[in-house]
Amino acid sequence: MSIAEGAVEGAVAAARAWLAQDPDPETRAELEGLLAATDEGDADAAADLADRFGARLAFGTAGLRGELGAGPNRMNRVLVAQAAAGFAAFLRERAGLGEYDAPGTDADAPEGGSETAHVPTVVVGYDGRRNSRVFAEDSAQIFAGAGLRAILLPRLLPTPVLAFAVRHLGADAGVMVTASHNPPNDNGYKVYLGGADEGAQIVAPVDAEIAAHIDRVAAEGDAAAIPRSLAFETAPESVVEAYVAATAAVAPASAGAEGLRWVYTAMHGVGWETVQRIVDRAGYPAPITVDAQRDPDGAFPTVAFPNPEEPGAMDLAFATAREHGADLVIANDPDADRLAVAVPDEAAEGGWRRLTGNQIGLLLGWRAARLAAESGVADGTLACSLVSSPGLQTVAEHFGLRSAATLTGFKWISRAPGIVFGFEEALGYLVNPETVRDKDGISAAVAFLGMVSDARTEGRGIRDLLNEFDETFGFFASDQISVRVDDLSVIGRVMTALRADPPARIGEVEVSRVDDLLTGVDDLPPGDVLRYWLADGSRVIVRPSGTEPKLKVYLDVRGDSADDAAARIHAVTGAMRTLVDALSA
C-alpha cells in the first residue's frame, strides 16, 4: 500500500469516527458525501478527506482561524466544542479549581459545591459570519457546563465591543467568534484574558497551555459528551451602551464637523449599527452609507476578500463618494477592528486614493502625542509593530515620549508599558487603551473624524495634515509586497533560501546588517522574521503572514524630500519584488 493510500484509509476511518460526534447536519451531510464519493473511487474526494483529517487547525496566539467544513483541519462545531472545553479547563486550572463534575442534565445550572476558589467569568461575542452565532452559543453552553460564569453578548457585534466587555465586566477571559477580514468561507476563534492581562489577546506561553488542554479534550474523542449547560447569561444592553459612550468621548465633534460629507462602508460586516450610534452621540453628521455593504451578510456578495486593503474591495465606496461629492471615505472590515480611510485625489484612478495604514497610523500617533503633551503625560509610549513605519519613533522623540516596536499583532502592541497609542500598518489602531486593549476600527474612525473636523475649522484638509507631518517629522515612505500562495511550503522555501544566502545588495544599495528574529533580537520574542538594514538607512522586513497564506515584505525609507522618498521606495520595492518572485517561482 502506498503512503497516499494509507493516508486515505486513515482519513476514512477518522471521518467515520468524526461523524459520530458531529451535531451539525450540514457538516455531517458534507462528510457523508465525501465518504461516499471516496468509496466510489473519486480521487478528488479522497484528497479532500486526507486534507481535512491529515492535520488539525493549530491553536496559537491568534486562536483558531480557518475554512468552514467538517474535520479537524476546518472550523466546525466539533472543533469549537473541543476548543471551548480546553479553554474552560485552562481557566479552571489557572483559578486553582479542579475538574468539574456537572450535576444533573444539560439544562441544570452549574453548582459551586464546596469550592471556594474564584469562579472565572468568560464573555463571548460573535460577528455576522456563517456559524458565528452557533459557535458562540456552543461555547457559552460549554463554559457554563464547566462551572464557569459565561456571559454571551446580546447579539452580533464588533470585535472591539467584546474586547471592551472583558475589561468593563471585569471578566477573566473573552472569546470572539470571527475571522475578521478573511475570505467569506472562513471563521475563527479569538481569545482574550482579563486580570493582569488587562483584556489583551493571549500570547505565548499561554497559547501552548491552552492548546495542550484542547488536545487532551480532542484525544478523548467524543465532543458530544462534553458537559453543557443552558445557565449562561446574556449581557445587558448597558454593556453596548457603555462602549458607545466611551468611544464617542474619544473625539467629540468640533465646529469643523458641520457640513462634512463622508461615506461609510461596513464591508458586509457588523460595524454599522454601532458606528451610527457613536457618531450621532459624538455630534458628527450622519454618513452616506454604501447601502449594498451596510448590513451584515456572511456571504459577502460584493467582495471576494472583505478586506479594505485588497484591490477592488472599496470600489463601491469610491463610486458612492463620487456620486455624492464626498470629502472622505471611511471603511471598517467585517468585524470592525480595522479602519481604512480614502481621500479625493485627481491623480488616482477613479479620483479616490486609500491612505496607507502607515499614513493613518502616523497621523493618529501625532494626534495622540499632542494630547499626551497637553495632558502632561511625560512617560507615555507610542507603540507599533516592527513592520510599521519608523516615523512613529520620530514623533515620540519630538514630544518626549517613549516608543516601542513589537512583534506583529495587537497581542504584543497592546502590552507595551505605558501605552497611549498603538498601530500596525495593516489598518489596525489602538487609540483608547484605557477602555480597549486591542485594535478598534470604530474608535479610530472617531479619532480620525476628530482630526478632520479640527483641520476644517482652520480651513485645511487631510492633504494639509499629511504635508504638515512631513515638514515636521521628515519624509517617510512605505510600501508592501504581498505574495499569496496556494502551497504554504512556498513561503517556507523562500524564508529558508533568504536565511541560507542573504542578499548582499538590494538593488543598488548595500545591505549593511541582517537581523534574524528567530534567534531573538532587541529583546523581542523569537519570530519568523528577517530584517535587512540598508546602507542608505532604508529597511526591508520579510515574514509569513500570521493569518493568511501570504508572504509579506515591508519596505520603509526616509528621504530628503517627498520626491526623494518616492524614488527610494520605488527602487527598493522593485528590487525586492524581483528577488521574491525568483525565490517563489
C-alpha positions as CSV (number, residue, x, y, z in Angstrom):
1,M,0.0,0.0,0.0
2,S,1.4,3.4,-0.9
3,I,1.6,6.3,1.6
4,A,-1.2,8.0,-0.3
5,E,-3.5,5.0,0.0
6,G,-2.6,4.7,3.7
7,A,-3.4,8.4,4.3
8,V,-6.8,8.0,2.6
9,E,-7.6,4.9,4.6
10,G,-6.7,6.6,7.8
11,A,-8.7,9.7,6.8
12,V,-11.8,7.5,6.0
13,A,-11.6,5.8,9.5
14,A,-11.2,9.2,11.2
15,A,-14.1,10.7,9.2
16,R,-16.4,7.9,10.3
17,A,-15.4,8.4,13.9
18,W,-15.9,12.2,13.4
19,L,-19.5,11.7,12.2
20,A,-20.4,10.0,15.5
21,Q,-19.7,13.2,17.4
22,D,-20.8,15.9,14.9
23,P,-24.0,17.7,15.9
24,D,-24.2,19.8,12.7
25,P,-26.4,18.3,10.0
26,E,-24.7,20.4,7.3
27,T,-21.2,19.2,8.0
28,R,-22.5,15.7,8.6
29,A,-24.0,15.7,5.1
30,E,-20.9,17.2,3.6
31,L,-18.7,14.5,5.2
32,E,-21.1,11.7,4.2
33,G,-21.0,12.9,0.6
34,L,-17.2,12.9,0.7
35,L,-17.1,9.4,2.1
36,A,-19.5,8.1,-0.5
37,A,-17.5,9.6,-3.3
38,T,-14.2,8.3,-1.9
39,D,-15.8,4.8,-1.7
40,E,-16.6,5.1,-5.4
41,G,-13.0,5.9,-6.2
42,D,-13.3,9.7,-6.6
43,A,-9.6,10.9,-6.3
44,D,-10.6,14.5,-5.6
45,A,-12.9,13.5,-2.7
46,A,-10.2,11.2,-1.3
47,A,-7.6,14.0,-1.4
48,D,-10.1,16.4,0.3
49,L,-10.7,13.8,3.1
50,A,-6.9,13.4,3.5
51,D,-6.5,17.2,3.8
52,R,-9.3,17.5,6.3
53,F,-8.1,14.7,8.5
54,G,-4.4,14.7,7.9
55,A,-3.8,17.7,10.1
56,R,-5.5,19.8,12.7
57,L,-6.1,23.6,12.9
58,A,-3.5,24.7,15.3
59,F,-4.5,26.8,18.3
60,G,-2.0,29.7,18.8
61,T,-1.7,33.3,19.8
62,A,-4.2,34.1,17.1
63,G,-6.6,31.5,18.5
64,L,-8.1,29.4,15.7
65,R,-8.9,30.5,12.1
66,G,-9.7,28.5,9.0
67,E,-12.2,27.4,6.4
68,L,-15.6,26.2,7.4
69,G,-16.2,22.5,6.9
70,A,-16.1,19.1,8.5
71,G,-12.9,17.6,10.0
72,P,-10.2,18.7,12.4
73,N,-8.5,20.8,9.8
74,R,-11.6,23.0,9.3
75,M,-13.7,25.3,11.5
76,N,-16.8,23.5,12.7
77,R,-18.9,22.7,15.8
78,V,-16.8,19.8,16.9
79,L,-13.6,21.7,16.8
80,V,-15.1,24.7,18.5
81,A,-16.6,22.5,21.3
82,Q,-13.1,21.0,21.8
83,A,-11.6,24.5,21.9
84,A,-14.2,25.7,24.4
85,A,-13.8,22.7,26.7
86,G,-10.0,23.0,26.6
87,F,-10.1,26.8,27.3
88,A,-12.5,26.1,30.2
89,A,-10.1,23.6,31.6
90,F,-7.2,26.1,31.3
91,L,-9.3,28.8,33.1
92,R,-10.3,26.4,35.9
93,E,-6.7,25.3,36.3
94,R,-5.5,28.9,36.4
95,A,-8.1,29.7,39.1
96,G,-7.0,26.8,41.2
97,L,-10.1,24.8,40.6
98,G,-10.1,21.1,40.0
99,E,-12.0,19.1,37.5
100,Y,-15.7,20.0,37.4
101,D,-18.4,17.3,37.6
102,A,-21.6,18.9,36.1
103,P,-24.7,17.9,38.1
104,G,-27.9,16.7,36.6
105,T,-28.8,17.2,33.0
106,D,-27.6,19.6,30.3
107,A,-30.2,22.1,31.4
108,D,-29.0,22.2,35.1
109,A,-27.2,25.3,36.3
110,P,-23.6,24.7,37.4
111,E,-23.1,24.5,41.1
112,G,-20.1,25.5,43.1
113,G,-20.2,22.7,45.6
114,S,-17.6,23.1,48.3
115,E,-15.2,25.0,46.0
116,T,-14.2,28.4,47.5
117,A,-11.8,29.5,44.8
118,H,-12.7,32.3,42.4
119,V,-15.0,31.1,39.6
120,P,-13.8,32.6,36.3
121,T,-16.0,34.7,34.1
122,V,-15.9,34.4,30.3
123,V,-17.6,36.8,27.9
124,V,-18.4,35.5,24.4
125,G,-19.1,37.6,21.3
126,Y,-19.8,36.9,17.7
127,D,-19.9,38.7,14.4
128,G,-22.1,38.1,11.3
129,R,-20.1,35.4,9.6
130,R,-21.6,31.9,8.8
131,N,-21.9,29.9,12.0
132,S,-20.6,32.7,14.3
133,R,-23.7,32.7,16.5
134,V,-23.8,28.9,16.6
135,F,-20.2,28.7,17.6
136,A,-20.7,31.4,20.3
137,E,-23.7,29.7,21.8
138,D,-22.0,26.3,21.8
139,S,-19.1,28.0,23.6
140,A,-21.3,29.7,26.2
141,Q,-23.1,26.4,27.0
142,I,-19.8,24.5,27.4
143,F,-18.3,27.3,29.6
144,A,-21.4,27.1,31.8
145,G,-21.3,23.3,31.7
146,A,-17.7,23.5,33.1
147,G,-18.9,25.5,36.1
148,L,-17.7,28.9,34.8
149,R,-19.8,32.1,34.7
150,A,-20.5,32.5,31.0
151,I,-21.9,35.8,29.5
152,L,-23.0,35.9,25.9
153,L,-23.1,39.4,24.2
154,P,-26.8,40.2,23.3
155,R,-26.4,40.0,19.5
156,L,-23.8,40.1,16.8
157,L,-21.4,42.9,17.5
158,P,-18.0,44.3,16.5
159,T,-14.9,42.6,17.9
160,P,-13.9,45.9,19.8
161,V,-17.2,45.6,21.8
162,L,-16.1,42.1,23.0
163,A,-12.6,43.4,23.9
164,F,-14.2,46.3,25.8
165,A,-16.7,44.0,27.6
166,V,-13.8,41.9,29.0
167,R,-12.5,44.9,30.9
168,H,-15.9,46.6,31.6
169,L,-17.3,43.5,33.2
170,G,-14.0,42.6,35.0
171,A,-14.1,39.2,33.2
172,D,-11.2,36.7,33.4
173,A,-11.4,35.9,29.7
174,G,-13.2,36.6,26.4
175,V,-13.8,34.8,23.2
176,M,-14.7,36.4,19.9
177,V,-16.0,34.3,17.1
178,T,-14.8,36.0,14.0
179,A,-12.4,35.6,11.1
180,S,-12.1,39.4,10.7
181,H,-11.3,40.2,7.1
182,N,-10.6,36.6,5.9
183,P,-12.3,35.2,2.8
184,P,-16.1,34.5,3.1
185,N,-15.9,30.8,3.9
186,D,-13.6,31.3,6.9
187,N,-14.3,31.7,10.6
188,G,-12.2,31.8,13.7
189,Y,-12.0,31.9,17.5
190,K,-10.1,34.8,19.1
191,V,-9.2,34.6,22.8
192,Y,-8.6,37.4,25.4
193,L,-7.5,37.3,29.0
194,G,-8.5,39.8,31.8
195,G,-6.9,40.4,35.1
196,A,-3.2,41.1,34.8
197,D,-3.5,40.8,31.0
198,E,-5.9,43.8,31.0
199,G,-8.1,42.4,28.3
200,A,-5.4,41.8,25.7
201,Q,-5.2,38.8,23.4
202,I,-3.2,35.8,24.5
203,V,0.5,35.5,24.0
204,A,3.0,32.7,24.5
205,P,3.3,30.6,26.6
206,V,-0.4,30.7,27.4
207,D,-1.3,29.7,23.9
208,A,0.6,26.4,24.3
209,E,-1.0,25.8,27.7
210,I,-4.5,26.2,26.2
211,A,-3.6,24.1,23.2
212,A,-2.5,21.3,25.4
213,H,-5.9,21.2,27.2
214,I,-7.6,21.3,23.8
215,D,-5.5,18.4,22.5
216,R,-6.4,16.4,25.6
217,V,-10.1,17.0,25.1
218,A,-9.8,16.1,21.4
219,A,-8.0,12.9,22.3
220,E,-10.9,11.8,24.4
221,G,-12.7,11.6,21.1
222,D,-16.3,12.5,21.9
223,A,-17.3,16.1,21.6
224,A,-20.9,15.1,22.1
225,A,-20.1,14.0,25.7
226,I,-18.7,17.4,26.7
227,P,-20.9,18.8,29.5
228,R,-23.1,21.7,28.6
229,S,-25.5,24.0,30.5
230,L,-28.1,26.5,29.4
231,A,-27.3,28.6,32.5
232,F,-25.2,31.1,30.7
233,E,-26.1,34.8,31.0
234,T,-26.9,37.3,28.2
235,A,-25.1,40.6,28.7
236,P,-27.4,43.6,29.2
237,E,-27.7,46.3,26.6
238,S,-25.9,48.6,29.1
239,V,-22.6,46.9,28.1
240,V,-23.0,48.1,24.5
241,E,-24.2,51.5,25.6
242,A,-21.1,51.8,27.8
243,Y,-18.9,51.1,24.8
244,V,-20.9,53.7,22.7
245,A,-20.4,56.3,25.4
246,A,-16.7,55.6,25.9
247,T,-16.0,55.6,22.1
248,A,-18.0,58.8,21.4
249,A,-15.9,60.5,24.1
250,V,-12.7,59.8,22.1
251,A,-13.2,62.8,19.9
252,P,-16.4,64.8,20.3
253,A,-17.2,66.8,17.1
254,S,-15.8,70.3,16.8
255,A,-17.4,73.1,14.8
256,G,-15.5,71.9,11.7
257,A,-17.7,68.8,11.6
258,E,-20.6,70.9,10.3
259,G,-21.2,70.1,6.6
260,L,-18.7,67.2,6.5
261,R,-19.8,64.8,3.7
262,W,-18.4,61.4,4.4
263,V,-19.1,57.9,3.1
264,Y,-19.1,54.8,5.4
265,T,-19.0,51.1,4.5
266,A,-19.2,48.2,6.9
267,M,-18.0,45.8,4.2
268,H,-21.0,43.5,4.8
269,G,-19.9,43.3,8.5
270,V,-21.2,44.3,11.9
271,G,-19.9,47.8,12.2
272,W,-22.8,50.0,11.0
273,E,-25.3,49.7,13.9
274,T,-22.6,50.6,16.5
275,V,-21.0,53.2,14.3
276,Q,-24.2,55.1,13.7
277,R,-24.9,55.3,17.4
278,I,-21.4,56.6,18.2
279,V,-21.1,59.3,15.5
280,D,-24.6,60.6,16.4
281,R,-23.6,60.7,20.1
282,A,-20.3,62.4,19.3
283,G,-22.1,65.0,17.2
284,Y,-20.9,64.2,13.7
285,P,-23.1,64.4,10.6
286,A,-24.6,61.1,9.6
287,P,-22.5,59.4,6.9
288,I,-23.7,58.4,3.4
289,T,-23.7,54.6,3.6
290,V,-22.7,52.1,0.9
291,D,-26.1,50.5,1.1
292,A,-25.1,47.3,-0.6
293,Q,-22.5,46.7,2.1
294,R,-24.1,48.3,5.1
295,D,-25.8,45.3,6.7
296,P,-24.2,42.0,7.9
297,D,-24.1,39.3,5.2
298,G,-21.8,36.3,5.7
299,A,-21.8,35.6,2.0
300,F,-20.0,38.9,1.3
301,P,-21.7,39.2,-2.1
302,T,-19.9,42.3,-3.4
303,V,-16.3,41.4,-2.4
304,A,-14.2,38.3,-2.9
305,F,-12.0,39.3,0.0
306,P,-13.7,41.5,2.6
307,N,-10.5,43.4,3.4
308,P,-10.2,47.1,2.7
309,E,-6.6,46.5,1.7
310,E,-7.5,44.2,-1.2
311,P,-7.8,45.6,-4.7
312,G,-11.4,46.4,-5.6
313,A,-12.8,46.0,-2.0
314,M,-13.5,49.7,-1.7
315,D,-14.8,50.3,-5.3
316,L,-18.4,50.6,-4.2
317,A,-17.4,53.1,-1.5
318,F,-15.5,55.2,-4.1
319,A,-18.4,55.1,-6.5
320,T,-20.7,56.3,-3.7
321,A,-18.2,59.1,-2.8
322,R,-18.1,60.2,-6.4
323,E,-21.9,60.2,-6.7
324,H,-22.3,62.4,-3.6
325,G,-19.2,64.6,-3.9
326,A,-17.9,63.3,-0.5
327,D,-14.9,64.7,1.4
328,L,-13.9,61.5,2.9
329,V,-14.4,57.7,2.8
330,I,-14.2,55.6,6.0
331,A,-14.4,51.8,5.9
332,N,-14.4,49.1,8.6
333,D,-13.6,45.5,7.9
334,P,-16.3,42.9,8.7
335,D,-15.7,42.7,12.5
336,A,-14.9,46.5,12.6
337,D,-11.5,46.2,14.3
338,R,-9.7,47.7,11.3
339,L,-10.1,51.2,9.8
340,A,-9.5,52.3,6.2
341,V,-9.6,55.9,5.0
342,A,-9.7,57.3,1.5
343,V,-9.4,60.8,0.2
344,P,-10.1,62.6,-3.1
345,D,-7.1,62.5,-5.4
346,E,-7.3,63.7,-9.1
347,A,-4.2,61.7,-9.9
348,A,-5.6,58.4,-8.7
349,E,-7.7,56.1,-10.8
350,G,-11.3,56.9,-10.2
351,G,-10.4,60.1,-8.4
352,W,-10.0,58.5,-4.9
353,R,-7.0,57.2,-3.1
354,R,-6.9,55.0,0.0
355,L,-4.4,56.2,2.6
356,T,-1.9,53.6,3.6
357,G,-2.0,52.1,7.1
358,N,1.2,53.9,7.9
359,Q,-0.2,57.3,6.9
360,I,-3.2,56.8,9.0
361,G,-1.2,55.5,11.9
362,L,1.3,58.3,11.8
363,L,-1.5,60.9,11.8
364,L,-3.3,59.3,14.7
365,G,0.0,58.8,16.5
366,W,0.7,62.5,16.1
367,R,-2.7,63.3,17.5
368,A,-2.2,61.0,20.5
369,A,1.3,62.6,21.2
370,R,-0.2,66.1,21.1
371,L,-3.0,65.1,23.5
372,A,-0.5,63.4,25.8
373,A,1.7,66.5,25.9
374,E,-1.4,68.7,26.5
375,S,-2.4,66.4,29.4
376,G,1.1,66.5,30.9
377,V,1.8,62.8,30.2
378,A,5.6,62.5,30.3
379,D,6.1,58.8,30.3
380,G,3.6,57.6,27.8
381,T,4.5,55.2,25.0
382,L,3.7,55.2,21.3
383,A,3.9,51.6,20.1
384,C,3.8,49.9,16.7
385,S,4.7,46.6,15.2
386,L,8.2,46.3,13.9
387,V,7.0,46.2,10.3
388,S,5.2,49.6,10.7
389,S,6.7,53.0,9.9
390,P,9.7,54.0,11.9
391,G,8.2,57.5,11.7
392,L,6.3,56.8,14.9
393,Q,9.6,56.8,16.8
394,T,10.4,60.2,15.4
395,V,7.0,61.5,16.6
396,A,7.6,60.1,20.1
397,E,11.0,61.6,20.3
398,H,9.7,65.0,19.2
399,F,7.2,65.0,22.1
400,G,9.5,63.5,24.7
401,L,7.6,60.2,24.8
402,R,8.8,56.6,24.7
403,S,8.5,54.5,21.6
404,A,8.2,50.7,21.3
405,A,8.4,48.4,18.3
406,T,6.9,45.0,19.0
407,L,6.3,41.8,17.1
408,T,3.3,42.0,14.7
409,G,-0.1,41.8,16.2
410,F,-2.0,43.7,18.9
411,K,-1.4,40.9,21.3
412,W,2.1,42.4,21.5
413,I,1.4,46.1,20.7
414,S,-1.3,46.4,23.4
415,R,1.2,45.2,26.1
416,A,3.7,48.0,25.6
417,P,4.2,49.6,29.0
418,G,2.6,52.9,29.4
419,I,0.9,52.7,26.0
420,V,-1.1,55.8,24.9
421,F,-1.4,54.8,21.3
422,G,-0.5,51.8,19.1
423,F,-0.8,50.9,15.5
424,E,0.2,48.4,12.8
425,E,0.4,49.1,9.1
426,A,-2.4,46.5,8.4
427,L,-5.0,49.2,9.2
428,G,-5.1,48.4,13.0
429,Y,-5.2,51.3,15.5
430,L,-5.5,51.5,19.3
431,V,-6.5,55.0,20.4
432,N,-8.2,54.4,23.7
433,P,-6.1,51.9,25.7
434,E,-7.9,52.7,28.9
435,T,-11.0,51.0,27.6
436,V,-10.0,48.7,24.8
437,R,-6.6,46.8,24.7
438,D,-6.9,45.7,21.1
439,K,-7.2,47.3,17.7
440,D,-10.5,49.1,17.3
441,G,-11.6,50.4,13.9
442,I,-14.6,52.3,15.4
443,S,-12.7,54.4,18.0
444,A,-10.0,55.0,15.4
445,A,-12.7,56.3,12.9
446,V,-14.0,58.7,15.6
447,A,-10.4,59.9,16.3
448,F,-9.8,60.4,12.6
449,L,-13.1,62.3,12.2
450,G,-12.0,64.5,15.1
451,M,-8.7,65.3,13.3
452,V,-10.5,66.1,10.1
453,S,-13.1,68.3,11.9
454,D,-10.4,70.2,13.7
455,A,-8.5,70.8,10.5
456,R,-11.7,72.1,8.8
457,T,-12.1,74.8,11.5
458,E,-8.7,76.1,10.2
459,G,-9.8,75.8,6.5
460,R,-7.5,72.8,6.0
461,G,-7.9,69.2,4.8
462,I,-6.3,65.8,5.2
463,R,-3.7,66.6,2.5
464,D,-2.6,69.6,4.5
465,L,-2.2,67.4,7.6
466,L,-0.1,65.0,5.6
467,N,2.1,67.8,4.3
468,E,2.5,69.3,7.8
469,F,3.5,65.9,9.2
470,D,6.2,65.6,6.5
471,E,7.6,69.0,7.1
472,T,7.6,68.5,10.9
473,F,8.9,64.9,11.2
474,G,10.5,64.0,7.9
475,F,9.6,62.5,4.6
476,F,8.8,58.8,5.3
477,A,7.6,56.4,2.6
478,S,6.5,52.9,2.8
479,D,5.4,50.1,0.5
480,Q,4.4,46.4,0.8
481,I,4.7,43.3,-1.3
482,S,2.2,40.6,-0.6
483,V,2.6,37.2,-2.3
484,R,-0.5,34.9,-1.9
485,V,0.3,31.2,-2.3
486,D,-1.8,28.1,-2.7
487,D,1.0,25.9,-1.3
488,L,2.3,27.1,2.1
489,S,5.6,25.3,1.6
490,V,6.5,28.0,-0.9
491,I,6.7,30.5,2.0
492,G,8.9,28.2,4.0
493,R,11.1,27.7,0.9
494,V,11.6,31.4,0.4
495,M,12.4,32.1,4.1
496,T,14.9,29.2,4.1
497,A,16.6,30.5,0.9
498,L,16.9,34.0,2.3
499,R,18.5,32.7,5.5
500,A,20.9,30.4,3.6
501,D,22.0,33.1,1.2
502,P,21.1,36.6,2.4
503,P,21.3,39.3,-0.3
504,A,24.4,41.5,-0.1
505,R,22.6,44.3,-2.0
506,I,19.0,45.2,-2.6
507,G,19.0,47.0,-6.0
508,E,21.9,49.4,-6.0
509,V,22.1,49.7,-2.2
510,E,24.3,47.6,0.0
511,V,22.8,45.6,2.9
512,S,24.6,46.7,6.0
513,R,23.0,44.4,8.6
514,V,20.7,41.4,8.7
515,D,18.6,40.6,11.8
516,D,17.1,37.2,12.0
517,L,14.4,37.4,14.7
518,L,14.3,33.6,15.1
519,T,17.4,34.0,17.2
520,G,16.0,36.8,19.2
521,V,16.8,40.5,18.5
522,D,16.3,43.7,20.6
523,D,14.7,41.8,23.4
524,L,11.9,40.7,21.1
525,P,10.4,37.2,21.4
526,P,11.7,34.9,18.7
527,G,9.7,35.1,15.4
528,D,9.9,34.0,11.8
529,V,11.1,37.5,10.6
530,L,14.0,38.7,8.6
531,R,15.0,42.4,8.8
532,Y,17.5,44.0,6.4
533,W,19.1,47.4,7.1
534,L,20.4,49.1,4.0
535,A,23.4,51.5,3.9
536,D,21.2,54.4,3.0
537,G,19.0,53.9,6.1
538,S,16.2,52.0,4.3
539,R,14.7,49.0,6.0
540,V,13.2,45.8,4.5
541,I,11.4,43.2,6.5
542,V,10.2,39.7,5.3
543,R,7.8,37.5,7.2
544,P,5.0,35.0,6.6
545,S,1.5,36.4,7.3
546,G,0.1,35.2,10.7
547,T,-3.5,34.9,9.4
548,E,-3.4,34.3,5.7
549,P,-1.5,32.2,3.1
550,K,0.8,35.1,2.2
551,L,4.5,36.1,2.3
552,K,4.7,39.7,3.2
553,V,7.6,42.2,2.5
554,Y,7.6,45.6,4.2
555,L,9.7,48.4,2.9
556,D,10.4,51.7,4.6
557,V,12.6,54.7,3.6
558,R,13.2,58.2,4.7
559,G,14.1,60.8,2.1
560,D,15.3,64.4,2.0
561,S,12.1,65.4,0.2
562,A,8.8,63.9,-0.9
563,D,10.3,63.2,-4.3
564,D,13.5,61.7,-2.9
565,A,11.5,59.4,-0.6
566,A,9.3,58.3,-3.5
567,A,12.3,57.5,-5.7
568,R,13.9,55.5,-2.9
569,I,10.8,53.4,-2.1
570,H,10.2,52.7,-5.8
571,A,13.8,51.4,-6.3
572,V,13.8,49.2,-3.2
573,T,10.3,47.8,-3.9
574,G,11.2,46.9,-7.5
575,A,14.4,45.1,-6.4
576,M,12.7,43.1,-3.7
577,R,9.8,42.1,-5.9
578,T,12.3,40.7,-8.4
579,L,14.1,38.8,-5.7
580,V,10.9,37.4,-4.1
581,D,9.4,36.4,-7.4
582,A,12.6,34.5,-8.3
583,L,12.7,32.6,-5.0
584,S,9.0,31.7,-5.0
585,A,8.9,30.5,-8.6
